[in-house]
Amino acid sequence: MKPLNILFLLTDQQRFDTLGLLNPHIKTPNLDRLARSGITFTRAFAPSPVCLPCRASLMAGQYPSTHGATHNHAQLSQSHLPTMATPFRRAGYHTHIIGKSHLAPCHDPTSFESAPHIHNRGFFRNWRGPWYDFERADINIGHSTEKHACGMHYGVWLEERGIDTSKYFGHTRYDQYGPWDLPLEHHNSAWIAETVIKSIDDAQHRNRPFLLWANFQDPHNPCMVPEPYASMYDPNAIPTFGFKPGEPDCFKDKPPFYRDLLAQPGEYACKPTDPLMTSAGNVSHLPFTAQQTQQNAACYYGMVSLIDYHVGRILDHLERLGLRENTLVVFASDHGDLLGDHGLWWKSLVCYDESIRVPLIASLPGRLAQNQISRAFQSLVDLPTTFCDLAGVERPHQFEGVVQTPAWCDAAKSVRNDVIVEERPFNTAWAQRILINDTHKLAFYANCPYGELYDVNADPHHIHNLWSRAEHQSLKFDMLTRIASHDAGKRRPNPPTPMVAT
């Protein structure tokens, strides 16, 4: 039997509900094609709702509280082994990471993934890895028009094509949405797809199986996208985003940072009243009108459709080479985007599904379920473990995820009873754990007198906080005990949360 190829496609900040298979308002024909050849999960969650911690968890196969890179200003140690790539490299695989890496700070001048280093064209013309045990690396950082989004290997690629990056990058704010005049063929998604295709060809030429991790940089804000994608969607013909019935009045029963966000509109990182919190992380309340919100969402949808086009290029290439039947293709995102829902934008801190829940498709014709939709719980931390299991390579004992193969083979099966999401957005005693099971969601905040508990079936928008209600104290205790068991006994650089708090 031929060794299994693995292609892992990861987007950045894509909501769980932006697949055409599940949402008739968005056009993703290639992802729908992938879904028909595989299994789609509607309850997949990120181990952290922030870019760097989640990506570090995928690389390390561990929760953020284990690998220690718990926020965007942290760094996954470059000596951290094993990584996702390690067992495959040892098994003789061609291993290649492509696109957004973000395993180190991107706004720290001493960081490998920050200016000025990312703009050292001479270095990146000659360096192609290794990177966290991937033998090859073609990487970038940032999003759309950001000044630092035209660096590293993408910057070299643009330079080779005669693109004046000063014309297209560095002229927009983080909260801008709209058309981008960058030629479509020079978009970072085009570069990523082209690099993936060349890497597949290289592995074939060398007669080696491959593990390719391709990281698309969209649809993260600033949401600037070339035509025709910028105007592909009618803002009035897509779902309505914004406050839900009962909001924001219900914020009075939530932790104080919900109210802090509303009190400081337009702030990228508002100043919370809780002294344990240094900022509100990566979530904001932006003063967009209802019509502006819809226009922004339409632009976001366009970014997703642009990614879909390039996913189609990659799938077509696999099929042309006759590799599709022996290639596991997995599509996911590192976290979601609030996109104006609940009056909030982007991600982090709050426990809404729009932030922590992600799309997930797994396809391997003939071995995994086909054209099925599953409600089995999935955590992205399970992916490195499951990749090893399906490929038959030795799984490192340091990986903390569970083997999801039974659930990937049959939509009626489930491996997990619940999932846990972690966040610690600053180096203080404040930390968050979110536990989701079939009936409820609990958000625990270390060293804080507040918390959240919701009935996920009766109250999907989390209007009624049950945390302090007497009739739910037994359930709350059981869920807190489950979180404590998750944290107990772990060897990690960050202190554990209290065992049980009430």
Secondary structure, DSSP 8 states (H G I E B T S, - for coil): ----EEEEEEESS--TT--TTT-TTS--HHHHHHHHTSEEEEEEE-SSSSHHHHHHHHHHTS-HHHH---STT----TT--S-TTHHHHHTT-EEEEEEE--SS-SS-TTSTTSTTGGG-HHHHHH----BTTBSEEEEE-S-TT-GGGG-HHHHHHHHHTT--HHHHSS-S-TT-EEE--S-GGGSHHHHHHHHHHHHHHHHHHTT--EEEEEE--TT-SSEEE-TTGGGSS-GGGS---S--TTTTGGGGGS-HHHHHHHHSTT-SS---SSTT-S--TTEE-----HHHHHHHHHHHHHHHHHHHHHHHHHHHHHHHTT-GGGEEEEEEES----TTGGG-EE-SSS--HHHHEEEEEEE-TTTS--SEEE---EEGGGHHHHHHHHHT----TT------HHHHH-TT--S-S-EEEEE--SSSS--EEEEE-SSEEEEEETT-S-EEEEETTT-TT--S--TT-GGGHHHHHHHHHHHHHHHTT---SS----S---
